[in-house]
Amino acid sequence: MSRVTIVVFTLFYALCYSASCHAVTFDDCGSTLGKFTEVLVSGCKTSDEKCVLQRGANASISIKFTPNKDISAVNVRVYGVVLDVPVPFPLDKPDACKDPDDGIDCPLHKDQEYHYTTTLLVQKKSPRVNVYIKWAFINENKEKIVCIGFPAKVK
């Protein structure tokens, strides 16, 4: 190995074992009508590389977000992306406006913060895989209000 390769490898190793390589990050995967300010997922510690979703158990998610325009409908779409193929997760409550327990009362108003929370069952028959989760809120015109992506592992 050349000296340059050793230096690059050493720097990469040092960076990857700092908190930045092991901390779960929540990415914006195409938000157009708002922004998220906080995301909490059960089974997900900030020091983890991936959120752990236990088969046969409930997983909960909490999202704080602010729309940048008034919105009359909020539909939830959740996908697990494996090998670049998005596979939809079935949701019991895809209309976020219909269940007051989710914390959203429609219509949404521009520049007001909302706090969405829900729980979904990770099916026992779900395969044990590493997956990239995309959680999106879609408006009445099928535009993404917010879209959050994060790495997860189904155990």
C-alpha positions in Angstrom: 0.0 0.0 0.0 1.2 3.5 -0.8 1.7 6.1 1.9 -1.2 8.1 0.5 -3.6 5.1 0.6 -2.6 4.5 4.3 -3.2 8.1 5.2 -6.6 8.1 3.4 -7.6 4.8 5.0 -6.6 6.1 8.5 -8.6 9.3 8.1 -11.6 7.4 6.9 -11.3 5.0 9.8 -11.0 7.8 12.3 -14.0 9.6 10.8 -16.2 6.5 10.6 -15.7 5.7 14.2 -16.6 9.1 15.4 -20.3 9.9 16.2 -21.0 11.1 12.7 -20.7 7.6 11.1 -22.6 5.8 13.8 -25.4 8.2 14.4 -28.7 7.7 12.7 -29.4 10.6 10.4 -32.8 11.6 9.1 -32.6 12.7 5.5 -34.9 15.0 3.6 -36.1 12.8 0.7 -37.9 15.3 -1.3 -40.0 17.6 0.9 -41.6 20.4 -1.2 -44.3 21.9 0.9 -42.7 22.0 4.3 -39.8 21.0 6.5 -39.4 18.6 9.4 -37.8 19.8 12.6 -37.6 16.7 14.7 -38.0 12.9 14.2 -38.1 10.3 16.9 -38.4 6.5 16.2 -38.8 3.9 18.8 -35.9 1.5 18.8 -33.6 4.2 17.4 -30.9 5.8 19.6 -28.9 8.7 18.2 -25.8 6.7 18.7 -27.1 3.8 16.5 -26.1 3.3 12.9 -29.6 2.1 12.1 -33.0 2.2 13.8 -33.9 -1.3 15.0 -37.5 -2.5 14.2 -38.4 -5.6 16.0 -40.6 -8.1 14.1 -43.9 -8.8 15.9 -43.7 -5.5 17.9 -45.1 -2.0 17.5 -42.8 0.7 16.2 -43.7 4.3 16.9 -42.7 7.5 15.1 -43.0 11.1 16.0 -42.5 13.9 13.5 -42.6 17.6 14.1 -43.0 19.6 10.8 -44.1 22.9 9.5 -45.9 23.4 6.1 -45.0 26.4 4.0 -48.5 26.7 2.7 -52.1 25.9 3.8 -52.9 22.2 3.2 -56.3 20.5 3.3 -55.4 16.8 3.3 -52.5 14.8 4.6 -52.0 11.2 3.5 -49.2 9.1 4.9 -47.0 6.9 2.7 -44.3 4.6 4.1 -41.9 2.6 2.0 -39.0 0.3 2.7 -36.4 0.6 0.1 -34.4 -2.5 -0.6 -32.0 -2.7 -3.5 -33.4 0.6 -4.8 -36.9 -0.9 -4.9 -39.5 0.9 -2.8 -41.9 -1.6 -1.1 -45.0 0.0 0.5 -45.7 -0.7 4.2 -49.4 -1.3 4.8 -50.8 1.3 7.1 -54.0 1.1 9.2 -54.4 4.9 9.2 -53.1 6.3 5.9 -55.2 9.5 6.3 -53.5 11.5 9.0 -56.4 13.9 9.2 -59.0 11.3 10.3 -57.4 10.2 13.6 -57.1 12.9 16.2 -54.7 10.6 18.2 -52.1 11.2 15.4 -51.9 14.9 16.4 -52.9 16.5 13.1 -56.1 18.5 12.7 -56.7 19.4 9.1 -56.6 21.8 7.4 -52.9 22.6 8.1 -51.9 26.2 8.2 -48.8 27.8 6.7 -45.9 28.3 9.1 -47.6 26.5 12.0 -45.8 23.5 13.6 -47.5 20.2 13.8 -46.6 17.1 15.8 -47.6 13.8 14.2 -47.3 10.5 16.1 -48.4 7.1 15.2 -47.6 3.4 15.8 -47.4 0.6 13.4 -47.0 -3.1 13.8 -43.9 -4.6 12.3 -45.3 -7.9 11.0 -43.7 -11.1 12.3 -43.5 -12.3 8.7 -41.4 -9.3 7.7 -38.0 -10.4 6.5 -34.9 -9.7 8.6 -33.3 -7.1 6.4 -31.4 -3.8 6.3 -33.8 -1.3 4.8 -34.0 2.4 4.1 -37.3 3.8 5.3 -39.1 6.6 3.5 -41.9 8.3 5.4 -43.8 10.9 3.5 -46.8 13.2 4.0 -48.6 13.8 0.7 -51.2 16.5 0.1 -54.4 16.5 -1.9 -52.5 17.2 -5.1 -50.1 14.2 -4.5 -47.2 16.6 -3.6 -44.8 15.8 -0.8 -45.3 18.0 2.2 -42.4 16.4 4.0 -40.4 13.2 3.2 -38.0 11.7 5.8 -35.6 8.9 5.0 -33.6 6.9 7.5 -31.7 3.5 7.7 -33.3 0.7 9.7 -32.8 -2.9 10.4 -35.7 -5.4 10.8 -34.8 -8.0 13.5 
